[in-house]
Amino acid sequence: MEFTTSRLLLDALKESDADALFSYRADPAVARFQGWRPASINDARDFIETQASIVPNTPDSWLQRAIRLREGNVLVGDLGLHFPADADDSIEFGISLAPLHQGKGYASEALRAVLAWSFGELGRRRVHASVDPRNHASITLLRAIGMRQEAHYVKAFQLHGEWVDDVIFVMLADEWHLKRD
């Protein structure tokens, strides 16, 4: 599974990405809203190695893809796709960008490619994202790509030792196709 956009390449994480992945994923500003943060460079290497064996669209799996600049092949972030075991018509996603590369439109460019693939080639009915409501940048991003807030769960899960709210943003295939027509 590989996507190319005007500025980006989304492909498999490589062993050579470990330093960059560790650098931004361990950054407190990035890790604050993420469920996984590596404690060491070896954690990043292990994560990349584990990801290499995951086949796209496998039920009950999280598949992480690198987000790279096409020019220079620089890793700027990663995008995770969850294929739930009990919902073959739905996909969940999450995205992380290195602070240096935030605010440049890379996240929306990557997500639009994933939405097109999800609703096109995969024929999924629904795509959603789970966001901590304190993550204003992600909420702005999700609204900008046309997603809508469907739910707000209060103190719904533990993140880094604290109970946090969970806001669910959704887009249905019908909504995606209407926006494209």
Secondary structure by P-SEA (a helix, b strand, c coil): ccccccccccccccccaaaaaaacccccccccccccccccaaaaaaaaaaacccccccccbbbbbbbbccccccccbbbbbbbcccccccccbbbbbcccccccaaaaaaaaaaaaaaaccccccbbbbbbcccaaaaaaaaaaaccccccccccccccccbbbbbbbbbccaaaaaaaac
